[in-house]
């Protein structure tokens, strides 16, 4: 299978956001992120086939990218702002849904 070019996905506010929590719910995974402006997002991944995480909670995000790995599998990579930090998060899933809340304060 050939590797597709990654594309940016999700709202622009994810840039400079912080991963707050990762919660596995059966075949689904929820990732909570707080934007630089204080808005919270819940990213819901459905049909999850794999989660690769290392110290992801607290990670400052550069971006969220997606790459198609197979016809029904999408690889979502949370790019770490700090290239010297080994924190990482990748999720292989069929779907991504994003919900947001109003900024705190």
N, C-alpha and C positions, 0 to 999 in steps of 0.2 A: 504494500500500500504506500502510495507516495505521500509525503508530508505537504500539507497545504500551508499557505502563508497565513500567519496569525493576524487576526484583525481585532481592533479594540471593541469591546462590548460594554454594555451597562451605561449608566448615567455618568456624565463628565465629573460629577462631584466625588466619584470613587477615587479619582486622582488626589493624592495627599490624604486619603482617608486612613483610618486605623482599624485593623481587624480586632473586634471586641470578643467574639465568641464563635465557636464552631460546634454545631450540634447535629449528631447523626440521629435520624428518625427512620429506622428501617432502611428502605431503599432510597430514602431522601436525605439530603444534608442541607442545613440552614447555616448561613454565614452572616453574622451581624457586623456591620461596618459603620463607624462614625466618621462623617466627612470633616474636613478642616473647619467648616462653618457650623458644625454641631448637628447636622441632620443625620438621622440614623436610617440605615438601609438594611433590609433583610433580603439576602439573595437565597432563593430556594432552588436547589438543584434536585431534579426528579429523574428517576431511572439511573441512579448512581451506580457505576460499575467499579470505580476505584477512587480512593482519596489518598493523596501523598502529601503528608504534612510534617513539618519539623518546626517547632516553636513558632507557629503561625500567629497565635494570639498575641496581640501587641505590635505586629508587623506594620510598618508604614508603607502604604501602597504607592507604587508608581502608576500602575494601570492593571486592568483586567483584560486579558486577551482570550480569544477563542480560536481553536484550530480543529477542523474536522479530521477525525482519526479513521472513521469508517462511516458508511451511510447513516447509521443511527447513533453514532457516538461522537460527542464533542468534547474536546479537552479544553478546560478553562484553567488558565494560569494566572495567579495573582503575582504580579511582578513587584519585587521588593525594591523600595527606593534605595536602600543601602546595599550596594554591590558587595561590600565586605562582610555583610551579615549573612549567615547561612539559613536564616528563617525562610521557609517556603511553603506554598500551598498550591496544589494542583488537584482538580476534580474532573474525572471523566463521567459525563452524564448525558442523558438524552435531551433534557430541557433545563432552561434557566428562567425563573420568574423573579422580578425585582419589585419590592414594596418599599416605600419611604415614609418617614414621619416628618413633622415640622421640626425646625431647628430647636434645640434646647435653649431655655432662657426666656 
